[in-house]
């Protein structure tokens, strides 16, 4: 799968308001300086398994 995951469109993504760690992932339970999907890919070598598109109303 070469599709790019856009965390901002994911149900589990949140903004933290911490300048040093502005991005968060509720599914994996961490905050990060970089986009969570990139952290997961770099750490495990696999794309995010929890990516769930937010309800588009």
PDB file with SEQRES, HELIX, SHEET and CRYST1 records, atoms N, CA, C and O in Angstrom:
SEQRES   1 A   57  UNK UNK UNK UNK UNK UNK UNK UNK UNK UNK UNK UNK UNK          
SEQRES   2 A   57  UNK UNK UNK UNK UNK UNK UNK UNK UNK UNK UNK UNK UNK          
SEQRES   3 A   57  UNK UNK UNK UNK UNK UNK UNK UNK UNK UNK UNK UNK UNK          
SEQRES   4 A   57  UNK UNK UNK UNK UNK UNK UNK UNK UNK UNK UNK UNK UNK          
SEQRES   5 A   57  UNK UNK UNK UNK UNK                                          
HELIX    1 AA1 UNK A    7  UNK A    9  5                                   3    
HELIX    2 AA2 UNK A   36  UNK A   44  1                                   9    
SHEET    1 AA1 3 UNK A  13  UNK A  18  0                                        
SHEET    2 AA1 3 UNK A  21  UNK A  25 -1                                        
SHEET    3 AA1 3 UNK A  30  UNK A  32 -1                                        
CRYST1    1.000    1.000    1.000  90.00  90.00  90.00 P 1           1          
ATOM      1  N   UNK A   1       0.842  -1.182   0.000  1.00  0.00           N  
ATOM      2  CA  UNK A   1       0.000   0.000   0.000  1.00  0.00           C  
ATOM      3  C   UNK A   1       0.883   1.239   0.000  1.00  0.00           C  
ATOM      4  O   UNK A   1       1.615   1.466   0.963  1.00  0.00           O  
ATOM      5  N   UNK A   2       0.834   2.029  -1.032  1.00  0.00           N  
ATOM      6  CA  UNK A   2       1.637   3.237  -1.137  1.00  0.00           C  
ATOM      7  C   UNK A   2       0.811   4.499  -0.948  1.00  0.00           C  
ATOM      8  O   UNK A   2       1.302   5.599  -1.202  1.00  0.00           O  
ATOM      9  N   UNK A   3      -0.437   4.361  -0.505  1.00  0.00           N  
ATOM     10  CA  UNK A   3      -1.267   5.528  -0.268  1.00  0.00           C  
ATOM     11  C   UNK A   3      -0.778   6.262   0.962  1.00  0.00           C  
ATOM     12  O   UNK A   3      -0.516   5.655   2.001  1.00  0.00           O  
ATOM     13  N   UNK A   4      -0.656   7.571   0.836  1.00  0.00           N  
ATOM     14  CA  UNK A   4      -0.205   8.394   1.950  1.00  0.00           C  
ATOM     15  C   UNK A   4      -1.332   8.560   2.964  1.00  0.00           C  
ATOM     16  O   UNK A   4      -2.463   8.878   2.594  1.00  0.00           O  
ATOM     17  N   UNK A   5      -1.030   8.349   4.222  1.00  0.00           N  
ATOM     18  CA  UNK A   5      -2.009   8.514   5.288  1.00  0.00           C  
ATOM     19  C   UNK A   5      -1.966   9.965   5.746  1.00  0.00           C  
ATOM     20  O   UNK A   5      -0.905  10.477   6.104  1.00  0.00           O  
ATOM     21  N   UNK A   6      -3.107  10.621   5.736  1.00  0.00           N  
ATOM     22  CA  UNK A   6      -3.211  12.006   6.189  1.00  0.00           C  
ATOM     23  C   UNK A   6      -3.844  11.983   7.576  1.00  0.00           C  
ATOM     24  O   UNK A   6      -5.061  11.862   7.712  1.00  0.00           O  
ATOM     25  N   UNK A   7      -3.016  12.098   8.590  1.00  0.00           N  
ATOM     26  CA  UNK A   7      -3.476  11.960   9.975  1.00  0.00           C  
ATOM     27  C   UNK A   7      -4.579  12.953  10.332  1.00  0.00           C  
ATOM     28  O   UNK A   7      -5.474  12.627  11.110  1.00  0.00           O  
ATOM     29  N   UNK A   8      -4.525  14.148   9.778  1.00  0.00           N  
ATOM     30  CA  UNK A   8      -5.520  15.167  10.109  1.00  0.00           C  
ATOM     31  C   UNK A   8      -6.934  14.741   9.712  1.00  0.00           C  
ATOM     32  O   UNK A   8      -7.907  15.313  10.202  1.00  0.00           O  
ATOM     33  N   UNK A   9      -7.058  13.762   8.846  1.00  0.00           N  
ATOM     34  CA  UNK A   9      -8.365  13.253   8.440  1.00  0.00           C  
ATOM     35  C   UNK A   9      -8.769  11.999   9.217  1.00  0.00           C  
ATOM     36  O   UNK A   9      -9.821  11.412   8.962  1.00  0.00           O  
ATOM     37  N   UNK A  10      -7.922  11.597  10.167  1.00  0.00           N  
ATOM     38  CA  UNK A  10      -8.165  10.376  10.939  1.00  0.00           C  
ATOM     39  C   UNK A  10      -8.944  10.670  12.220  1.00  0.00           C  
ATOM     40  O   UNK A  10      -8.774  11.719  12.842  1.00  0.00           O  
ATOM     41  N   UNK A  11      -9.784   9.740  12.592  1.00  0.00           N  
ATOM     42  CA  UNK A  11     -10.588   9.823  13.804  1.00  0.00           C  
ATOM     43  C   UNK A  11      -9.726   9.935  15.058  1.00  0.00           C  
ATOM     44  O   UNK A  11     -10.149  10.564  16.029  1.00  0.00           O  
ATOM     45  N   UNK A  12      -8.547   9.352  15.067  1.00  0.00           N  
ATOM     46  CA  UNK A  12      -7.693   9.283  16.247  1.00  0.00           C  
ATOM     47  C   UNK A  12      -6.684  10.425  16.374  1.00  0.00           C  
ATOM     48  O   UNK A  12      -5.996  10.525  17.389  1.00  0.00           O  
ATOM     49  N   UNK A  13      -6.589  11.272  15.379  1.00  0.00           N  
ATOM     50  CA  UNK A  13      -5.639  12.386  15.412  1.00  0.00           C  
ATOM     51  C   UNK A  13      -6.166  13.521  16.274  1.00  0.00           C  
ATOM     52  O   UNK A  13      -7.366  13.799  16.274  1.00  0.00           O  
ATOM     53  N   UNK A  14      -5.264  14.186  17.017  1.00  0.00           N  
ATOM     54  CA  UNK A  14      -5.643  15.383  17.768  1.00  0.00           C  
ATOM     55  C   UNK A  14      -4.478  16.352  17.860  1.00  0.00           C  
ATOM     56  O   UNK A  14      -3.317  15.958  17.748  1.00  0.00           O  
ATOM     57  N   UNK A  15      -4.798  17.625  18.065  1.00  0.00           N  
ATOM     58  CA  UNK A  15      -3.812  18.679  18.253  1.00  0.00           C  
ATOM     59  C   UNK A  15      -3.589  18.808  19.754  1.00  0.00           C  
ATOM     60  O   UNK A  15      -4.555  18.845  20.517  1.00  0.00           O  
ATOM     61  N   UNK A  16      -2.328  18.879  20.194  1.00  0.00           N  
ATOM     62  CA  UNK A  16      -2.032  18.856  21.621  1.00  0.00           C  
ATOM     63  C   UNK A  16      -1.875  20.220  22.262  1.00  0.00           C  
ATOM     64  O   UNK A  16      -2.086  20.325  23.470  1.00  0.00           O  
ATOM     65  N   UNK A  17      -1.529  21.243  21.560  1.00  0.00           N  
ATOM     66  CA  UNK A  17      -1.230  22.580  22.097  1.00  0.00           C  
ATOM     67  C   UNK A  17       0.103  22.645  22.815  1.00  0.00           C  
ATOM     68  O   UNK A  17       0.436  23.678  23.396  1.00  0.00           O  
ATOM     69  N   UNK A  18       0.869  21.577  22.789  1.00  0.00           N  
ATOM     70  CA  UNK A  18       2.232  21.606  23.328  1.00  0.00           C  
ATOM     71  C   UNK A  18       3.161  21.968  22.169  1.00  0.00           C  
ATOM     72  O   UNK A  18       3.243  21.217  21.197  1.00  0.00           O  
ATOM     73  N   UNK A  19       3.861  23.102  22.249  1.00  0.00           N  
ATOM     74  CA  UNK A  19       4.716  23.521  21.138  1.00  0.00           C  
ATOM     75  C   UNK A  19       5.763  22.481  20.732  1.00  0.00           C  
ATOM     76  O   UNK A  19       6.110  22.385  19.555  1.00  0.00           O  
ATOM     77  N   UNK A  20       6.263  21.710  21.684  1.00  0.00           N  
ATOM     78  CA  UNK A  20       7.290  20.723  21.354  1.00  0.00           C  
ATOM     79  C   UNK A  20       6.711  19.430  20.780  1.00  0.00           C  
ATOM     80  O   UNK A  20       7.426  18.670  20.127  1.00  0.00           O  
ATOM     81  N   UNK A  21       5.422  19.175  21.017  1.00  0.00           N  
ATOM     82  CA  UNK A  21       4.759  17.953  20.518  1.00  0.00           C  
ATOM     83  C   UNK A  21       3.341  18.302  20.093  1.00  0.00           C  
ATOM     84  O   UNK A  21       2.391  18.002  20.816  1.00  0.00           O  
ATOM     85  N   UNK A  22       3.181  18.928  18.936  1.00  0.00           N  
ATOM     86  CA  UNK A  22       1.863  19.415  18.528  1.00  0.00           C  
ATOM     87  C   UNK A  22       0.894  18.367  17.974  1.00  0.00           C  
ATOM     88  O   UNK A  22      -0.300  18.642  17.861  1.00  0.00           O  
ATOM     89  N   UNK A  23       1.377  17.185  17.628  1.00  0.00           N  
ATOM     90  CA  UNK A  23       0.523  16.158  17.019  1.00  0.00           C  
ATOM     91  C   UNK A  23       0.341  14.993  17.970  1.00  0.00           C  
ATOM     92  O   UNK A  23       1.285  14.586  18.648  1.00  0.00           O  
ATOM     93  N   UNK A  24      -0.888  14.447  18.024  1.00  0.00           N  
ATOM     94  CA  UNK A  24      -1.141  13.307  18.883  1.00  0.00           C  
ATOM     95  C   UNK A  24      -1.962  12.238  18.197  1.00  0.00           C  
ATOM     96  O   UNK A  24      -2.686  12.505  17.238  1.00  0.00           O  
ATOM     97  N   UNK A  25      -1.837  11.017  18.706  1.00  0.00           N  
ATOM     98  CA  UNK A  25      -2.596   9.878  18.196  1.00  0.00           C  
ATOM     99  C   UNK A  25      -3.246   9.169  19.374  1.00  0.00           C  
ATOM    100  O   UNK A  25      -2.556   8.637  20.244  1.00  0.00           O  
ATOM    101  N   UNK A  26      -4.574   9.163  19.402  1.00  0.00           N  
ATOM    102  CA  UNK A  26      -5.311   8.497  20.481  1.00  0.00           C  
ATOM    103  C   UNK A  26      -5.199   6.976  20.383  1.00  0.00           C  
ATOM    104  O   UNK A  26      -5.188   6.292  21.407  1.00  0.00           O  
ATOM    105  N   UNK A  27      -5.117   6.448  19.183  1.00  0.00           N  
ATOM    106  CA  UNK A  27      -5.053   4.994  18.995  1.00  0.00           C  
ATOM    107  C   UNK A  27      -3.752   4.418  19.555  1.00  0.00           C  
ATOM    108  O   UNK A  27      -3.771   3.405  20.253  1.00  0.00           O  
ATOM    109  N   UNK A  28      -2.632   5.057  19.254  1.00  0.00           N  
ATOM    110  CA  UNK A  28      -1.340   4.569  19.736  1.00  0.00           C  
ATOM    111  C   UNK A  28      -0.966   5.183  21.084  1.00  0.00           C  
ATOM    112  O   UNK A  28      -0.090   4.667  21.777  1.00  0.00           O  
ATOM    113  N   UNK A  29      -1.626   6.285  21.459  1.00  0.00           N  
ATOM    114  CA  UNK A  29      -1.393   6.892  22.759  1.00  0.00           C  
ATOM    115  C   UNK A  29      -0.098   7.655  22.885  1.00  0.00           C  
ATOM    116  O   UNK A  29       0.593   7.527  23.895  1.00  0.00           O  
ATOM    117  N   UNK A  30       0.252   8.453  21.881  1.00  0.00           N  
ATOM    118  CA  UNK A  30       1.463   9.259  21.992  1.00  0.00           C  
ATOM    119  C   UNK A  30       1.283  10.638  21.374  1.00  0.00           C  
ATOM    120  O   UNK A  30       0.357  10.882  20.600  1.00  0.00           O  
ATOM    121  N   UNK A  31       2.205  11.540  21.744  1.00  0.00           N  
ATOM    122  CA  UNK A  31       2.297  12.884  21.174  1.00  0.00           C  
ATOM    123  C   UNK A  31       3.653  12.989  20.510  1.00  0.00           C  
ATOM    124  O   UNK A  31       4.613  12.341  20.927  1.00  0.00           O  
ATOM    125  N   UNK A  32       3.728  13.822  19.459  1.00  0.00           N  
ATOM    126  CA  UNK A  32       4.953  13.850  18.669  1.00  0.00           C  
ATOM    127  C   UNK A  32       5.165  15.198  17.993  1.00  0.00           C  
ATOM    128  O   UNK A  32       4.227  15.970  17.794  1.00  0.00           O  
ATOM    129  N   UNK A  33       6.408  15.457  17.648  1.00  0.00           N  
ATOM    130  CA  UNK A  33       6.739  16.656  16.880  1.00  0.00           C  
ATOM    131  C   UNK A  33       6.326  16.477  15.417  1.00  0.00           C  
ATOM    132  O   UNK A  33       5.966  17.446  14.747  1.00  0.00           O  
ATOM    133  N   UNK A  34       6.379  15.249  14.930  1.00  0.00           N  
ATOM    134  CA  UNK A  34       6.027  14.969  13.535  1.00  0.00           C  
ATOM    135  C   UNK A  34       4.665  14.282  13.457  1.00  0.00           C  
ATOM    136  O   UNK A  34       4.106  13.870  14.473  1.00  0.00           O  
ATOM    137  N   UNK A  35       4.149  14.166  12.251  1.00  0.00           N  
ATOM    138  CA  UNK A  35       2.856  13.531  12.019  1.00  0.00           C  
ATOM    139  C   UNK A  35       2.909  12.074  12.506  1.00  0.00           C  
ATOM    140  O   UNK A  35       3.854  11.352  12.186  1.00  0.00           O  
ATOM    141  N   UNK A  36       1.905  11.640  13.275  1.00  0.00           N  
ATOM    142  CA  UNK A  36       1.929  10.285  13.851  1.00  0.00           C  
ATOM    143  C   UNK A  36       2.138   9.154  12.847  1.00  0.00           C  
ATOM    144  O   UNK A  36       2.832   8.188  13.163  1.00  0.00           O  
ATOM    145  N   UNK A  37       1.571   9.240  11.669  1.00  0.00           N  
ATOM    146  CA  UNK A  37       1.742   8.153  10.696  1.00  0.00           C  
ATOM    147  C   UNK A  37       3.205   7.990  10.291  1.00  0.00           C  
ATOM    148  O   UNK A  37       3.650   6.880   9.999  1.00  0.00           O  
ATOM    149  N   UNK A  38       3.948   9.089  10.274  1.00  0.00           N  
ATOM    150  CA  UNK A  38       5.375   9.015   9.947  1.00  0.00           C  
ATOM    151  C   UNK A  38       6.155   8.369  11.088  1.00  0.00           C  
ATOM    152  O   UNK A  38       7.090   7.606  10.846  1.00  0.00           O  
ATOM    153  N   UNK A  39       5.778   8.667  12.325  1.00  0.00           N  
ATOM    154  CA  UNK A  39       6.429   8.055  13.488  1.00  0.00           C  
ATOM    155  C   UNK A  39       6.206   6.550  13.480  1.00  0.00           C  
ATOM    156  O   UNK A  39       7.136   5.776  13.704  1.00  0.00           O  
ATOM    157  N   UNK A  40       4.967   6.138  13.221  1.00  0.00           N  
ATOM    158  CA  UNK A  40       4.637   4.711  13.182  1.00  0.00           C  
ATOM    159  C   UNK A  40       5.409   4.011  12.068  1.00  0.00           C  
ATOM    160  O   UNK A  40       5.982   2.944  12.287  1.00  0.00           O  
ATOM    161  N   UNK A  41       5.426   4.605  10.880  1.00  0.00           N  
ATOM    162  CA  UNK A  41       6.134   4.010   9.727  1.00  0.00           C  
ATOM    163  C   UNK A  41       7.634   3.890   9.996  1.00  0.00           C  
ATOM    164  O   UNK A  41       8.244   2.864   9.694  1.00  0.00           O  
ATOM    165  N   UNK A  42       8.228   4.952  10.569  1.00  0.00           N  
ATOM    166  CA  UNK A  42       9.666   4.933  10.854  1.00  0.00           C  
ATOM    167  C   UNK A  42      10.017   3.973  11.986  1.00  0.00           C  
ATOM    168  O   UNK A  42      11.099   3.385  11.983  1.00  0.00           O  
ATOM    169  N   UNK A  43       9.122   3.810  12.947  1.00  0.00           N  
ATOM    170  CA  UNK A  43       9.398   2.935  14.092  1.00  0.00           C  
ATOM    171  C   UNK A  43       9.199   1.456  13.762  1.00  0.00           C  
ATOM    172  O   UNK A  43      10.014   0.610  14.129  1.00  0.00           O  
ATOM    173  N   UNK A  44       8.107   1.161  13.065  1.00  0.00           N  
ATOM    174  CA  UNK A  44       7.758  -0.246  12.830  1.00  0.00           C  
ATOM    175  C   UNK A  44       8.067  -0.735  11.419  1.00  0.00           C  
ATOM    176  O   UNK A  44       8.210  -1.935  11.180  1.00  0.00           O  
ATOM    177  N   UNK A  45       8.167   0.213  10.487  1.00  0.00           N  
ATOM    178  CA  UNK A  45       8.366  -0.179   9.097  1.00  0.00           C  
ATOM    179  C   UNK A  45       7.066  -0.493   8.379  1.00  0.00           C  
ATOM    180  O   UNK A  45       7.079  -0.846   7.200  1.00  0.00           O  
ATOM    181  N   UNK A  46       5.939  -0.368   9.080  1.00  0.00           N  
ATOM    182  CA  UNK A  46       4.625  -0.661   8.523  1.00  0.00           C  
ATOM    183  C   UNK A  46       3.738   0.580   8.599  1.00  0.00           C  
ATOM    184  O   UNK A  46       3.930   1.424   9.474  1.00  0.00           O  
ATOM    185  N   UNK A  47       2.779   0.695   7.699  1.00  0.00           N  
ATOM    186  CA  UNK A  47       1.844   1.826   7.789  1.00  0.00           C  
ATOM    187  C   UNK A  47       0.926   1.675   8.998  1.00  0.00           C  
ATOM    188  O   UNK A  47       0.789   0.584   9.551  1.00  0.00           O  
ATOM    189  N   UNK A  48       0.313   2.754   9.394  1.00  0.00           N  
ATOM    190  CA  UNK A  48      -0.592   2.765  10.546  1.00  0.00           C  
ATOM    191  C   UNK A  48      -1.754   1.792  10.328  1.00  0.00           C  
ATOM    192  O   UNK A  48      -2.391   1.800   9.274  1.00  0.00           O  
ATOM    193  N   UNK A  49      -2.017   0.970  11.318  1.00  0.00           N  
ATOM    194  CA  UNK A  49      -3.112   0.002  11.242  1.00  0.00           C  
ATOM    195  C   UNK A  49      -4.427   0.552  11.760  1.00  0.00           C  
ATOM    196  O   UNK A  49      -5.480  -0.045  11.532  1.00  0.00           O  
ATOM    197  N   UNK A  50      -4.381   1.687  12.456  1.00  0.00           N  
ATOM    198  CA  UNK A  50      -5.577   2.233  13.083  1.00  0.00           C  
ATOM    199  C   UNK A  50      -6.226   3.361  12.292  1.00  0.00           C  
ATOM    200  O   UNK A  50      -7.242   3.903  12.728  1.00  0.00           O  
ATOM    201  N   UNK A  51      -5.670   3.729  11.146  1.00  0.00           N  
ATOM    202  CA  UNK A  51      -6.206   4.854  10.376  1.00  0.00           C  
ATOM    203  C   UNK A  51      -7.680   4.628  10.061  1.00  0.00           C  
ATOM    204  O   UNK A  51      -8.050   3.653   9.405  1.00  0.00           O  
ATOM    205  N   UNK A  52      -8.517   5.553  10.543  1.00  0.00           N  
ATOM    206  CA  UNK A  52      -9.954   5.504  10.314  1.00  0.00           C  
ATOM    207  C   UNK A  52     -10.416   6.893   9.900  1.00  0.00           C  
ATOM    208  O   UNK A  52     -10.256   7.853  10.654  1.00  0.00           O  
ATOM    209  N   UNK A  53     -10.971   7.002   8.741  1.00  0.00           N  
ATOM    210  CA  UNK A  53     -11.421   8.285   8.225  1.00  0.00           C  
ATOM    211  C   UNK A  53     -12.538   8.849   9.093  1.00  0.00           C  
ATOM    212  O   UNK A  53     -13.478   8.141   9.456  1.00  0.00           O  
ATOM    213  N   UNK A  54     -12.420  10.146   9.423  1.00  0.00           N  
ATOM    214  CA  UNK A  54     -13.468  10.805  10.215  1.00  0.00           C  
ATOM    215  C   UNK A  54     -14.769  10.820   9.431  1.00  0.00           C  
ATOM    216  O   UNK A  54     -14.762  10.758   8.201  1.00  0.00           O  
ATOM    217  N   UNK A  55     -15.865  10.900  10.131  1.00  0.00           N  
ATOM    218  CA  UNK A  55     -17.184  11.026   9.494  1.00  0.00           C  
ATOM    219  C   UNK A  55     -17.245  12.339   8.724  1.00  0.00           C  
ATOM    220  O   UNK A  55     -17.085  13.408   9.314  1.00  0.00           O  
ATOM    221  N   UNK A  56     -17.469  12.274   7.456  1.00  0.00           N  
ATOM    222  CA  UNK A  56     -17.563  13.468   6.612  1.00  0.00           C  
ATOM    223  C   UNK A  56     -19.041  13.847   6.477  1.00  0.00           C  
ATOM    224  O   UNK A  56     -19.799  13.160   5.791  1.00  0.00           O  
ATOM    225  N   UNK A  57     -19.447  14.932   7.127  1.00  0.00           N  
ATOM    226  CA  UNK A  57     -20.856  15.338   7.073  1.00  0.00           C  
ATOM    227  C   UNK A  57     -21.032  16.528   6.162  1.00  0.00           C  
ATOM    228  O   UNK A  57     -22.150  17.013   5.990  1.00  0.00           O  
TER     229      UNK A  57                                                      
END                                                                             
